[in-house]
Amino acid sequence: MRVKQLRQFINIRKLDWVGLSANANAINMLENNPSYINWSNLSLNTNAIRMLEQNLDKVNWKNLSKNPAAIVILRNNLEKICWRSLSQNPNAISLLEMYPDNISWDYISLNPNAINIIERNLDKIYWNFLNANPNAIHILKANQDKLSFKYLSQNPEGIELLELYSENIRYDYHHDLGLS
């Protein structure tokens, strides 16, 4: 892989280091300029695992719990996991299955890889968020009384259900879930 470099005339102090810290392609630059790192955003960066492992005291555990590449770090630091964030992590299914009492049922409802857990716990999930889950369409089709058109409208796989119930769509929603 070719290392990307900034052009000589770019002043690194004027860069958006908060944004760069989350950028998977900026790892070399971040490693060379550690004083500029925003550790909260770096904790979300899937290519920053080695840096995060070496700086566990600087990690934002809420954000790291969302990071799909951080499962080994999380498994070794169970007491620091933010289970609400981990419940959204598509690569955390095995951890969630090991610790079901810690699952955030609201947020696991958004997790496209948690369908098996969701199917076994339909009485616990948050139906509004499930409507936004692209892998939950078969569950929604079987439970059409639980449709939330606000959230279903944000689901790329929800078009068939939206067309079926087009008279129920609310057109005044112009924002995303805004979940963090």
Backbone as CSV, one residue per row, in Angstrom:
resi,resn,N_x,N_y,N_z,CA_x,CA_y,CA_z,C_x,C_y,C_z
1,MET,0.839,-1.183,0.000,0.000,0.000,0.000,0.887,1.251,0.000
2,ARG,0.554,2.171,-0.812,1.303,3.417,-0.909,0.896,4.351,0.235
3,VAL,1.863,4.901,0.932,1.593,5.817,2.021,1.196,7.169,1.446
4,LYS,0.078,7.685,1.910,-0.387,8.993,1.458,0.333,10.071,2.266
5,GLN,0.747,11.134,1.585,1.428,12.230,2.253,0.782,13.549,1.863
6,LEU,0.812,14.475,2.812,0.313,15.817,2.537,1.293,16.574,1.656
7,ARG,0.763,17.475,0.916,1.631,18.337,0.125,2.367,19.291,1.058
8,GLN,3.534,19.691,0.639,4.424,20.511,1.472,3.768,21.792,1.992
9,PHE,2.926,22.420,1.189,2.380,23.726,1.556,1.243,23.659,2.582
10,ILE,0.787,22.470,2.935,-0.339,22.338,3.867,0.169,22.448,5.307
11,ASN,-0.425,23.368,6.044,-0.080,23.575,7.445,-0.857,22.555,8.279
12,ILE,-0.164,21.607,8.895,-0.860,20.532,9.612,-1.645,21.039,10.822
13,ARG,-1.257,22.177,11.361,-1.986,22.725,12.515,-3.378,23.205,12.124
14,LYS,-3.610,23.418,10.835,-4.917,23.901,10.394,-5.848,22.789,9.917
15,LEU,-5.375,21.555,9.999,-6.209,20.425,9.587,-7.274,20.127,10.633
16,ASP,-8.302,19.463,10.225,-9.359,19.037,11.141,-8.948,17.701,11.766
17,TRP,-8.232,17.767,12.870,-7.708,16.565,13.506,-8.804,15.738,14.168
18,VAL,-9.906,16.372,14.506,-11.038,15.615,15.052,-11.556,14.665,13.975
19,GLY,-11.771,15.193,12.782,-12.221,14.373,11.663,-11.171,13.373,11.221
20,LEU,-9.920,13.805,11.142,-8.846,12.904,10.729,-8.687,11.724,11.689
21,SER,-8.956,11.957,12.967,-8.814,10.884,13.950,-9.788,9.742,13.694
22,ALA,-10.900,10.028,13.053,-11.870,8.985,12.707,-11.621,8.404,11.317
23,ASN,-10.714,8.997,10.565,-10.467,8.602,9.180,-9.536,7.391,9.115
24,ALA,-10.038,6.287,8.613,-9.263,5.048,8.532,-8.028,5.191,7.649
25,ASN,-8.016,6.134,6.738,-6.866,6.331,5.848,-5.826,7.303,6.402
26,ALA,-6.050,7.826,7.592,-5.138,8.824,8.150,-4.237,8.254,9.248
27,ILE,-4.169,6.956,9.394,-3.431,6.345,10.500,-1.962,6.744,10.508
28,ASN,-1.292,6.682,9.366,0.127,7.071,9.334,0.316,8.509,9.776
29,MET,-0.534,9.381,9.332,-0.446,10.781,9.708,-0.678,10.962,11.210
30,LEU,-1.620,10.218,11.748,-1.916,10.295,13.177,-0.755,9.738,14.004
31,GLU,-0.183,8.643,13.543,0.967,8.070,14.255,2.146,9.042,14.283
32,ASN,2.298,9.816,13.230,3.393,10.784,13.149,3.095,12.099,13.864
33,ASN,1.844,12.300,14.274,1.437,13.542,14.943,0.525,13.224,16.127
34,PRO,0.986,12.450,17.080,0.116,11.978,18.162,-0.470,13.090,19.040
35,SER,0.186,14.231,19.101,-0.341,15.313,19.951,-1.632,15.909,19.392
36,TYR,-1.923,15.651,18.130,-3.138,16.190,17.508,-4.321,15.204,17.556
37,ILE,-4.089,14.006,18.019,-5.134,12.966,17.980,-6.307,13.326,18.884
38,ASN,-7.491,13.138,18.364,-8.713,13.196,19.160,-9.047,11.742,19.511
39,TRP,-8.804,11.372,20.751,-8.905,9.971,21.162,-10.340,9.464,21.153
40,SER,-11.280,10.353,21.306,-12.687,9.945,21.235,-13.015,9.434,19.836
41,ASN,-12.630,10.196,18.821,-12.874,9.765,17.440,-11.957,8.628,17.022
42,LEU,-10.723,8.622,17.516,-9.825,7.528,17.175,-10.385,6.201,17.684
43,SER,-11.118,6.247,18.782,-11.714,5.029,19.345,-12.749,4.412,18.407
44,LEU,-13.266,5.189,17.470,-14.208,4.698,16.450,-13.494,4.166,15.211
45,ASN,-12.222,4.477,15.069,-11.467,4.205,13.847,-11.065,2.727,13.768
46,THR,-11.566,2.035,12.766,-11.315,0.600,12.632,-9.866,0.264,12.305
47,ASN,-9.112,1.218,11.782,-7.703,0.972,11.461,-6.752,1.406,12.575
48,ALA,-7.289,1.843,13.694,-6.448,2.373,14.772,-6.269,1.395,15.929
49,ILE,-6.596,0.149,15.745,-6.596,-0.809,16.851,-5.230,-0.893,17.530
50,ARG,-4.163,-0.968,16.771,-2.831,-1.057,17.384,-2.543,0.169,18.255
51,MET,-2.876,1.362,17.758,-2.656,2.589,18.536,-3.511,2.595,19.800
52,LEU,-4.728,2.127,19.676,-5.623,2.101,20.825,-5.146,1.101,21.878
53,GLU,-4.694,-0.065,21.429,-4.162,-1.071,22.361,-2.980,-0.528,23.154
54,GLN,-2.205,0.325,22.529,-1.021,0.887,23.184,-1.349,2.096,24.058
55,ASN,-2.598,2.566,24.006,-3.004,3.768,24.759,-4.372,3.574,25.403
56,LEU,-4.568,2.475,26.082,-5.875,2.159,26.672,-6.354,3.233,27.646
57,ASP,-5.438,3.950,28.239,-5.810,5.013,29.178,-6.441,6.220,28.475
58,LYS,-6.317,6.305,27.162,-6.858,7.439,26.403,-8.130,7.066,25.619
59,VAL,-8.488,5.814,25.666,-9.616,5.307,24.886,-10.946,5.870,25.402
60,ASN,-11.831,6.190,24.482,-13.223,6.506,24.809,-13.976,5.177,24.691
61,TRP,-14.338,4.591,25.814,-14.888,3.230,25.829,-16.282,3.157,25.217
62,LYS,-17.026,4.239,25.294,-18.344,4.268,24.632,-18.151,4.116,23.125
63,ASN,-17.237,4.879,22.556,-16.988,4.806,21.121,-16.288,3.510,20.732
64,LEU,-15.340,3.073,21.544,-14.654,1.822,21.230,-15.640,0.651,21.213
65,SER,-16.640,0.712,22.073,-17.642,-0.359,22.117,-18.445,-0.446,20.817
66,LYS,-18.479,0.625,20.042,-19.141,0.631,18.730,-18.221,0.157,17.613
67,ASN,-16.911,0.126,17.867,-15.912,-0.145,16.837,-15.899,-1.639,16.483
68,PRO,-16.290,-2.000,15.258,-16.342,-3.409,14.862,-14.988,-4.116,14.888
69,ALA,-13.902,-3.369,14.824,-12.570,-3.977,14.810,-11.983,-4.139,16.212
70,ALA,-12.695,-3.703,17.232,-12.140,-3.658,18.589,-12.587,-4.806,19.488
71,ILE,-13.129,-5.849,18.938,-13.711,-6.917,19.760,-12.685,-7.540,20.702
72,VAL,-11.461,-7.753,20.264,-10.445,-8.364,21.141,-10.155,-7.444,22.333
73,ILE,-9.987,-6.159,22.076,-9.755,-5.204,23.170,-10.934,-5.238,24.141
74,LEU,-12.133,-5.228,23.609,-13.327,-5.225,24.452,-13.445,-6.508,25.260
75,ARG,-13.178,-7.623,24.629,-13.242,-8.912,25.319,-12.267,-8.952,26.504
76,ASN,-11.146,-8.257,26.364,-10.139,-8.215,27.429,-10.391,-7.116,28.460
77,ASN,-11.435,-6.322,28.257,-11.756,-5.208,29.163,-13.258,-5.130,29.391
78,LEU,-13.858,-6.230,29.755,-15.316,-6.321,29.892,-15.889,-5.255,30.817
79,GLU,-15.168,-4.917,31.868,-15.687,-3.962,32.857,-15.756,-2.539,32.301
80,LYS,-15.119,-2.283,31.173,-15.112,-0.938,30.590,-16.088,-0.795,29.416
81,ILE,-16.699,-1.877,29.017,-17.614,-1.844,27.869,-18.831,-0.983,28.160
82,CYS,-19.221,-0.210,27.175,-20.519,0.474,27.193,-21.470,-0.465,26.450
83,TRP,-22.312,-1.154,27.191,-23.152,-2.205,26.610,-24.198,-1.637,25.665
84,ARG,-24.606,-0.423,25.883,-25.544,0.221,24.961,-24.899,0.369,23.585
85,SER,-23.656,0.841,23.580,-22.929,0.983,22.319,-22.575,-0.372,21.728
86,LEU,-22.155,-1.306,22.568,-21.792,-2.636,22.076,-22.992,-3.321,21.421
87,SER,-24.174,-3.058,21.926,-25.379,-3.680,21.361,-25.602,-3.279,19.912
88,GLN,-25.023,-2.161,19.489,-25.117,-1.707,18.096,-23.996,-2.261,17.225
89,ASN,-22.976,-2.832,17.841,-21.771,-3.258,17.133,-22.037,-4.559,16.369
90,PRO,-21.958,-4.530,15.042,-22.284,-5.723,14.251,-21.330,-6.896,14.463
91,ASN,-20.141,-6.648,14.996,-19.183,-7.732,15.230,-19.182,-8.229,16.668
92,ALA,-20.099,-7.752,17.479,-20.107,-8.090,18.904,-21.115,-9.173,19.264
93,ILE,-21.652,-9.860,18.298,-22.728,-10.819,18.568,-22.307,-11.878,19.576
94,SER,-21.108,-12.429,19.449,-20.689,-13.474,20.390,-20.592,-12.931,21.815
95,LEU,-20.100,-11.709,21.981,-20.047,-11.098,23.313,-21.449,-10.861,23.869
96,LEU,-22.330,-10.392,23.029,-23.703,-10.135,23.465,-24.398,-11.439,23.857
97,GLU,-24.141,-12.488,23.126,-24.736,-13.789,23.464,-24.165,-14.346,24.767
98,MET,-22.909,-14.024,25.071,-22.295,-14.474,26.326,-22.827,-13.700,27.535
99,TYR,-23.261,-12.463,27.316,-23.708,-11.592,28.407,-25.081,-10.985,28.089
100,PRO,-26.099,-11.823,27.930,-27.406,-11.319,27.499,-28.053,-10.341,28.490
101,ASP,-27.702,-10.421,29.757,-28.277,-9.492,30.734,-27.790,-8.063,30.533
102,ASN,-26.716,-7.896,29.771,-26.164,-6.563,29.528,-26.637,-5.944,28.215
103,ILE,-27.400,-6.660,27.458,-27.866,-6.164,26.162,-28.790,-4.969,26.349
104,SER,-28.586,-3.949,25.527,-29.529,-2.832,25.433,-30.511,-3.199,24.329
105,TRP,-31.717,-3.540,24.718,-32.703,-4.027,23.742,-33.126,-2.947,22.772
106,ASP,-33.065,-1.694,23.192,-33.341,-0.605,22.251,-32.335,-0.644,21.102
107,TYR,-31.063,-0.661,21.455,-30.022,-0.493,20.456,-29.663,-1.763,19.709
108,ILE,-29.877,-2.908,20.305,-29.636,-4.138,19.542,-30.659,-4.249,18.408
109,SER,-31.789,-3.585,18.574,-32.822,-3.601,17.538,-32.320,-2.991,16.233
110,LEU,-31.302,-2.149,16.310,-30.699,-1.531,15.122,-29.609,-2.398,14.497
111,ASN,-29.136,-3.398,15.218,-27.970,-4.168,14.804,-28.345,-5.197,13.737
112,PRO,-27.860,-5.018,12.501,-28.245,-5.928,11.419,-27.737,-7.355,11.601
113,ASN,-26.706,-7.543,12.412,-26.177,-8.893,12.622,-26.776,-9.593,13.835
114,ALA,-27.680,-8.929,14.529,-28.259,-9.488,15.755,-29.637,-10.112,15.534
115,ILE,-29.976,-10.410,14.314,-31.329,-10.901,14.010,-31.672,-12.164,14.792
116,ASN,-30.732,-13.083,14.948,-31.035,-14.306,15.705,-31.371,-13.989,17.158
117,ILE,-30.630,-13.078,17.763,-30.924,-12.667,19.143,-32.278,-11.973,19.194
118,ILE,-32.520,-11.100,18.248,-33.784,-10.354,18.194,-34.964,-11.310,18.050
119,GLU,-34.847,-12.274,17.149,-35.949,-13.218,16.913,-36.301,-14.006,18.172
120,ARG,-35.324,-14.292,19.007,-35.570,-15.032,20.248,-36.113,-14.141,21.367
121,ASN,-36.143,-12.826,21.141,-36.516,-11.881,22.202,-37.439,-10.782,21.696
122,LEU,-38.401,-11.132,20.899,-39.288,-10.116,20.314,-40.050,-9.324,21.378
123,ASP,-40.204,-9.904,22.552,-40.908,-9.205,23.628,-40.052,-8.121,24.284
124,LYS,-38.760,-8.072,23.975,-37.852,-7.124,24.615,-37.381,-6.002,23.688
125,ILE,-37.467,-6.212,22.402,-36.863,-5.261,21.471,-37.678,-3.968,21.368
126,TYR,-37.052,-2.964,20.803,-37.697,-1.678,20.573,-38.124,-1.638,19.106
127,TRP,-39.400,-1.753,18.880,-39.933,-1.922,17.533,-39.629,-0.742,16.616
128,ASN,-39.640,0.478,17.140,-39.346,1.626,16.281,-37.975,1.478,15.640
129,PHE,-36.951,1.170,16.455,-35.606,1.012,15.909,-35.511,-0.213,15.010
130,LEU,-36.254,-1.257,15.333,-36.216,-2.451,14.486,-36.664,-2.116,13.064
131,ASN,-37.563,-1.164,12.928,-38.029,-0.739,11.608,-36.901,-0.171,10.747
132,ALA,-35.827,0.289,11.365,-34.685,0.828,10.617,-33.651,-0.247,10.291
133,ASN,-33.823,-1.442,10.801,-32.850,-2.524,10.626,-33.081,-3.221,9.285
134,PRO,-32.119,-3.144,8.365,-32.323,-3.719,7.031,-32.477,-5.242,7.018
135,ASN,-32.005,-5.923,8.040,-32.123,-7.383,8.080,-33.359,-7.869,8.820
136,ALA,-34.216,-6.940,9.230,-35.402,-7.308,10.011,-36.695,-7.263,9.205
137,ILE,-36.620,-7.125,7.913,-37.828,-6.975,7.100,-38.773,-8.159,7.283
138,HIS,-38.248,-9.375,7.337,-39.123,-10.542,7.503,-39.858,-10.501,8.844
139,ILE,-39.233,-9.960,9.870,-39.898,-9.818,11.173,-40.992,-8.757,11.074
140,LEU,-40.684,-7.672,10.404,-41.658,-6.588,10.248,-42.854,-7.030,9.408
141,LYS,-42.594,-7.824,8.369,-43.699,-8.322,7.549,-44.645,-9.199,8.367
142,ALA,-44.089,-9.926,9.315,-44.896,-10.797,10.165,-45.551,-10.039,11.324
143,ASN,-45.169,-8.793,11.526,-45.689,-7.976,12.630,-46.033,-6.582,12.118
144,GLN,-46.878,-6.529,11.110,-47.150,-5.260,10.447,-47.861,-4.253,11.352
145,ASP,-48.421,-4.715,12.447,-49.024,-3.789,13.404,-47.961,-3.001,14.175
146,LYS,-46.705,-3.383,14.032,-45.600,-2.726,14.737,-44.803,-1.795,13.816
147,LEU,-45.289,-1.560,12.621,-44.566,-0.712,11.678,-44.511,0.732,12.166
148,SER,-43.341,1.319,12.032,-43.133,2.732,12.314,-42.619,3.342,11.012
149,PHE,-43.445,4.078,10.351,-43.100,4.572,9.018,-41.973,5.603,9.063
150,LYS,-41.844,6.286,10.184,-40.722,7.217,10.348,-39.393,6.462,10.233
151,TYR,-39.270,5.360,10.935,-38.018,4.593,10.927,-37.913,3.689,9.705
152,LEU,-39.014,3.124,9.290,-39.015,2.276,8.098,-38.577,3.070,6.865
153,SER,-38.909,4.349,6.840,-38.520,5.204,5.715,-37.010,5.350,5.588
154,GLN,-36.286,5.100,6.669,-34.824,5.185,6.647,-34.185,3.845,6.340
155,ASN,-34.983,2.825,6.170,-34.483,1.472,5.948,-34.382,1.205,4.446
156,PRO,-33.166,0.954,3.940,-33.024,0.732,2.499,-33.766,-0.509,1.996
157,GLU,-34.083,-1.427,2.893,-34.826,-2.631,2.507,-36.329,-2.497,2.753
158,GLY,-36.771,-1.349,3.223,-38.165,-1.166,3.602,-39.096,-0.705,2.494
159,ILE,-38.604,-0.560,1.301,-39.401,0.017,0.209,-40.680,-0.771,-0.061
160,GLU,-40.590,-2.082,-0.075,-41.782,-2.898,-0.354,-42.885,-2.635,0.678
161,LEU,-42.533,-2.576,1.946,-43.529,-2.285,2.977,-44.032,-0.856,2.873
162,LEU,-43.161,0.067,2.537,-43.588,1.458,2.365,-44.582,1.587,1.209
163,GLU,-44.323,0.867,0.131,-45.246,0.906,-1.007,-46.587,0.288,-0.638
164,LEU,-46.557,-0.760,0.160,-47.778,-1.439,0.581,-48.649,-0.526,1.446
165,TYR,-48.012,0.312,2.241,-48.730,1.203,3.158,-48.452,2.668,2.838
166,SER,-48.386,3.009,1.596,-47.982,4.360,1.197,-48.872,5.452,1.795
167,GLU,-50.120,5.145,2.097,-51.001,6.166,2.678,-50.611,6.513,4.116
168,ASN,-49.788,5.692,4.759,-49.378,5.941,6.147,-48.041,6.658,6.283
169,ILE,-47.365,6.889,5.172,-46.049,7.524,5.237,-46.208,8.978,5.631
170,ARG,-45.385,9.407,6.599,-45.363,10.811,6.998,-44.210,11.472,6.274
171,TYR,-44.517,12.492,5.547,-43.510,13.157,4.731,-42.843,14.329,5.443
172,ASP,-43.154,14.514,6.719,-42.566,15.630,7.448,-41.284,15.251,8.177
173,TYR,-40.793,14.037,8.028,-39.540,13.625,8.648,-38.421,13.778,7.635
174,HIS,-37.496,14.653,7.940,-36.382,14.906,7.014,-35.044,14.795,7.731
175,HIS,-34.933,13.881,8.676,-33.677,13.720,9.419,-33.403,12.252,9.631
176,ASP,-32.161,11.956,9.956,-31.810,10.552,10.211,-32.061,10.228,11.675
177,LEU,-31.711,9.025,12.090,-31.971,8.604,13.472,-31.235,9.457,14.484
178,GLY,-30.072,9.957,14.117,-29.313,10.804,15.024,-28.904,10.102,16.307
179,LEU,-28.624,8.818,16.226,-28.273,8.054,17.423,-26.778,8.074,17.647
180,SER,-26.389,8.217,18.885,-24.969,8.133,19.216,-24.800,7.567,20.606
